[in-house]
Amino acid sequence: MSIGLGIFLFVVGAILRFALNVQLAWIDLQLIGDLLMGAGAVVAIIGIVLLVRKRSTVTTVRTAVDPQSGENVAQRETRSDPLP
């Protein structure tokens, strides 16, 4: 969702910056386009970072000796999303 929003903001900013030749006295559309392109790039980068972060995994392996039988017991725990 955030990657798409970043691309959308970047495209709208590029249209305002490069495609429109409208001069308004009360607003600078080229500056607004620059700001939107910058915000779009930041949002897309944050979206990519969060997407990569969600893919990390945590694996915990514990080994112990069962007191009743004397056998080695291994317990494996895997999480697709780490705890905060």
URWONOR-V571514 format. One line per field, one symbol per residue. ss: DSSP state (h for helix, s for strand, l for the rest). A space follows every 10 residues. Layout:
ss->???
//
This chain:
ss->lhhhhhhhhh hhhhhhhhhl llllllllhh hhhhhhhhhh hhhhhhhhhh hhhhlllsss ssssslllll lssssssssl llll
//
